[in-house]
Amino acid sequence: MSDQSQSAAQPILAAPPASRSLSLYRRVVENTPWYVWWLAPAVIILAGITLFPFFWMIYMSFMKVRLAPGLSDLFVGWDNWARMFDDPSIYQGWWLQFQYVGVSMVLQMGLGLGLALMLNQTKGGSVLVMIFMIPMMVAPVVVGHLFNLLLNSSYGLYAWILNTLGIYSKGSLLSNPDTALWTIVAMDTWEWTPLIILILLAGLKSVPQDTVEASHVDGSNPIQVFFNVTLPYLAPSLLIAFLLRFMDCMRFIDKILITTRGGPAEATKTLPIYLYFKTFREFNISMGATIGFTLLIAIIVCAMIATNILLAEKGGEDHA
């Protein structure tokens, strides 16, 4: 009797720390979806690759980076930012960037949508899709060299055709300040419109054909069917295509470096080109980091806006 009362009076001992940690670990493992564990290594590697350069760029934007041996960097605060906003070339670069991105996106999205609708209704469209995909498979540097040859005023095929037809006879389109930027826009449109076509074709496959046929039976014309049936289902694909191409256009640099190098007369000196010259020609690392950070912030803000629109559209469709 005394033994039982003594054992009842003894306090219940808590689980050792090792057991509590093991129990917490098991709960985390059991409650975490399987795909998180599959994606975790890639996310960790991507974070390690991107976060360090990101914070290092912010650090350099507040420093005066000195590349000479034996000299350390100097903290200058907001001086780099003040000099950036006082630089008229920055505003010219943004204006050229706005023109290039705006016209490129209108052309690529418009042509991509029109061709995707055509290919979706064409028998044997898969063969045409493969043909349309060829420009996208060419490296941008190769595209720049190719158009340099085709537009050469002495032996270029395109230059000869334009001259023969009487459309343009003032030398190469890339050497004229009035046409150089729009020629590069045409080059980029030729190469990357196939990507828009591919994304929108995938989106068109999700449009229910019974709904389309019901709209035709109700007396809707093709334009009404497109805006009332096809476009709502295609909106997420349109936004994804726009987001991908917009982010790529904002950091576009390769074809300009191959063809015009920012000329003629700085007619194609967009903001990424100006950033390249500041960083790798003048070796002004601090100013290059400052310009790069502002460009990155602009891309992130626009990407967030597009993503919110996409999520809102998808949420509205799920609710409906």
C-alpha positions in Angstrom: 0.0 0.0 0.0 2.8 2.4 0.9 4.6 1.5 -2.4 1.5 2.4 -4.5 1.1 5.8 -2.7 4.7 6.6 -3.1 4.6 5.9 -6.9 1.4 8.0 -7.2 3.0 10.8 -5.4 6.0 10.9 -7.7 5.7 13.7 -10.4 5.4 12.7 -14.1 8.7 13.3 -15.8 8.7 15.3 -19.0 10.0 13.8 -22.2 13.7 14.3 -22.8 14.6 17.1 -25.3 15.8 14.6 -27.9 12.3 12.9 -27.9 10.6 16.3 -28.2 12.8 17.3 -31.1 12.2 13.9 -32.8 8.4 14.3 -32.3 8.5 17.8 -33.8 10.5 16.6 -36.7 8.0 13.8 -37.4 5.1 16.3 -37.3 6.8 18.6 -39.8 7.6 15.7 -42.1 4.1 14.3 -42.0 2.3 17.7 -42.5 4.6 19.0 -45.3 3.3 18.1 -48.8 5.6 15.8 -50.8 6.2 18.3 -53.6 7.8 20.8 -51.1 10.6 18.3 -50.4 11.1 17.8 -54.1 11.3 21.5 -54.8 13.3 22.5 -51.7 16.8 21.7 -53.1 16.1 23.7 -56.3 14.7 26.6 -54.3 17.7 26.6 -51.9 20.2 26.5 -54.8 18.3 29.3 -56.7 18.2 31.4 -53.5 21.9 31.0 -53.0 22.7 32.0 -56.6 20.4 35.0 -56.7 20.2 36.5 -53.2 23.9 37.2 -52.7 24.3 39.2 -56.0 21.1 41.0 -55.2 22.3 42.2 -51.8 25.8 42.9 -53.1 24.3 45.1 -55.8 22.4 47.1 -53.2 25.7 47.4 -51.2 27.6 48.7 -54.2 25.0 51.3 -55.0 25.9 53.0 -51.7 29.6 52.7 -52.1 32.3 54.1 -54.4 33.9 50.9 -55.7 37.6 51.3 -56.4 39.2 48.7 -58.5 42.8 49.8 -58.0 45.0 47.4 -56.0 45.3 48.3 -52.3 42.3 50.7 -52.3 39.2 49.8 -50.4 35.6 50.8 -51.2 34.3 54.1 -49.8 30.8 54.6 -48.4 29.2 57.5 -50.2 25.6 57.2 -49.1 23.1 58.5 -51.6 25.6 60.2 -53.9 25.3 57.6 -56.6 21.5 57.9 -56.6 21.8 61.7 -56.8 24.2 61.6 -59.7 21.9 59.0 -61.5 18.9 61.3 -61.3 21.0 64.2 -62.5 22.2 62.3 -65.6 20.2 63.2 -68.7 21.4 60.0 -70.4 19.4 58.0 -67.9 16.2 59.7 -69.0 17.0 59.2 -72.6 17.8 55.5 -71.9 14.4 55.1 -70.2 12.6 56.8 -73.1 14.2 54.5 -75.6 13.5 51.6 -73.4 9.9 52.6 -73.2 9.6 52.9 -77.0 11.4 49.6 -77.6 9.4 47.6 -75.0 6.0 49.1 -75.9 6.3 48.6 -79.6 7.8 45.1 -79.2 5.1 43.9 -76.9 2.3 45.3 -79.1 3.7 43.6 -82.2 4.6 40.3 -80.6 1.4 39.9 -78.6 -0.8 41.0 -81.6 1.0 38.8 -84.1 1.3 35.9 -81.7 -2.5 36.0 -80.9 -3.5 36.3 -84.6 -1.2 33.5 -85.7 -2.2 31.2 -82.8 -5.9 31.6 -83.7 -5.1 30.8 -87.3 -3.0 27.8 -86.5 -5.6 26.5 -84.1 -8.2 26.4 -86.9 -5.8 25.0 -89.6 -5.6 21.4 -90.5 -2.0 20.1 -90.2 -1.2 23.1 -88.0 1.4 21.1 -86.1 3.7 21.2 -89.2 3.3 25.0 -89.4 4.0 25.3 -85.7 7.3 23.5 -86.2 8.2 25.9 -89.0 7.3 28.9 -86.9 9.4 27.7 -84.0 12.6 27.8 -86.1 13.5 31.5 -85.3 13.1 30.9 -81.6 15.8 28.1 -81.8 18.4 30.5 -83.1 20.7 32.2 -80.6 20.2 35.9 -80.3 23.8 36.6 -81.1 23.5 34.6 -84.3 20.3 36.6 -85.1 22.2 39.8 -84.8 25.0 38.7 -87.1 22.4 37.3 -89.6 20.5 40.6 -89.8 23.8 42.5 -90.1 24.5 40.5 -93.2 21.0 40.7 -94.6 20.8 44.5 -94.1 24.3 45.4 -95.3 24.0 48.1 -97.9 26.6 46.5 -100.2 25.7 42.9 -100.4 22.7 42.3 -98.0 19.7 40.5 -99.5 17.1 42.6 -97.6 18.9 45.8 -98.4 18.8 44.9 -102.1 15.1 44.0 -102.0 14.2 47.3 -100.3 16.3 49.2 -102.7 14.9 47.4 -105.8 11.3 48.0 -104.6 12.1 51.7 -103.9 11.1 51.4 -100.3 14.5 52.3 -98.8 17.7 53.3 -100.5 19.8 55.2 -97.8 22.1 52.3 -96.9 21.5 49.9 -94.0 18.5 50.4 -91.8 20.8 49.8 -88.8 23.0 52.8 -89.7 20.1 55.3 -89.9 19.2 56.9 -86.5 15.5 57.1 -87.6 15.2 53.4 -88.4 17.8 51.6 -86.3 15.6 51.1 -83.2 12.6 49.9 -85.1 14.8 47.5 -87.1 15.9 45.9 -83.8 12.3 45.8 -82.7 11.5 43.9 -86.0 14.4 41.5 -85.4 13.2 40.7 -81.8 9.7 40.3 -83.1 10.8 37.9 -85.7 12.7 35.8 -83.2 10.3 35.7 -80.2 6.8 35.9 -81.6 6.9 32.0 -81.9 7.1 31.8 -78.1 3.9 33.8 -77.9 2.3 31.5 -80.4 3.3 28.4 -78.5 2.0 29.7 -75.2 -1.3 30.8 -76.7 -1.8 27.6 -78.7 -1.6 25.7 -75.4 -4.1 28.1 -73.9 -6.5 27.7 -76.8 -6.6 23.9 -76.2 -8.3 24.7 -72.9 -11.3 26.4 -74.5 -14.3 24.0 -74.3 -15.5 23.4 -77.8 -19.1 22.6 -76.7 -19.4 26.2 -75.3 -18.1 27.6 -78.6 -20.6 25.5 -80.5 -23.4 26.5 -78.2 -22.5 30.2 -78.8 -22.7 29.6 -82.5 -26.1 27.9 -82.1 -27.3 30.9 -80.1 -26.5 33.1 -83.1 -23.2 34.7 -81.9 -20.9 35.8 -84.7 -17.1 34.9 -84.6 -16.2 38.2 -83.0 -18.7 37.8 -80.2 -17.6 34.2 -79.6 -14.0 35.3 -79.4 -14.6 38.1 -76.9 -17.3 36.3 -74.8 -16.0 32.7 -74.8 -12.4 32.4 -76.1 -10.8 35.4 -74.6 -11.8 34.7 -70.9 -10.3 31.2 -71.1 -7.2 32.6 -72.9 -6.6 35.4 -70.5 -4.2 33.5 -68.2 -2.1 32.4 -71.1 -2.0 35.9 -72.5 -0.8 37.3 -69.2 1.8 34.6 -68.8 3.1 35.2 -72.3 3.1 39.0 -71.7 5.0 38.6 -68.4 7.7 36.4 -69.9 8.3 38.6 -72.9 8.1 41.8 -70.9 10.8 40.7 -68.4 13.0 39.6 -71.3 12.5 42.8 -73.3 13.4 44.9 -70.2 16.8 43.4 -70.0 17.4 43.1 -73.7 21.0 43.8 -74.8 22.5 41.1 -77.0 21.2 42.1 -80.5 22.0 45.8 -79.9 25.6 45.0 -78.9 26.0 42.9 -82.1 24.4 45.3 -84.5 24.6 48.9 -83.5 26.4 49.0 -80.1 24.0 51.8 -79.0 24.3 53.9 -82.1 24.0 55.4 -84.5 24.0 58.8 -82.7 22.9 56.9 -79.5 19.6 56.1 -81.2 19.6 52.6 -79.7 21.3 53.3 -76.4 18.6 51.9 -74.2 18.9 51.7 -70.4 20.5 48.2 -70.4 23.0 49.3 -73.0 23.8 52.4 -71.0 24.2 50.2 -67.9 26.6 48.0 -69.8 28.8 50.9 -70.9 28.9 52.4 -67.5 29.9 49.2 -65.8 32.2 47.5 -68.4 33.5 50.4 -70.4 33.9 53.1 -67.9 34.3 50.7 -65.0 31.9 52.7 -62.9 30.7 49.7 -60.9 28.8 51.8 -58.3 26.7 53.7 -60.9 26.1 50.4 -62.8 24.8 48.8 -59.6 22.5 51.8 -59.0 21.1 51.7 -62.5 20.7 48.0 -62.4 18.9 48.1 -59.1 16.4 50.6 -60.4 15.8 48.5 -63.6 15.3 45.4 -61.4 12.8 47.2 -59.2 10.8 48.3 -62.3 10.8 44.7 -63.6 9.7 43.3 -60.2 6.9 45.9 -59.8 5.5 45.2 -63.3 5.8 41.4 -62.8 3.9 41.7 -59.5 1.1 43.7 -61.1 0.8 41.1 -63.9 0.9 38.3 -61.4 -1.9 39.9 -59.3 -4.0 40.3 -62.4 -3.4 36.7 -63.4 -4.3 35.4 -59.9 -7.4 37.7 -59.7 -8.5 36.4 -63.1 -8.0 32.8 -62.1 -9.8 33.3 -58.8 -12.7 34.9 -60.6 -12.9 31.9 -63.0 -12.7 29.4 -60.1 -15.5 31.3 -58.2 -17.6 31.3 -61.3 
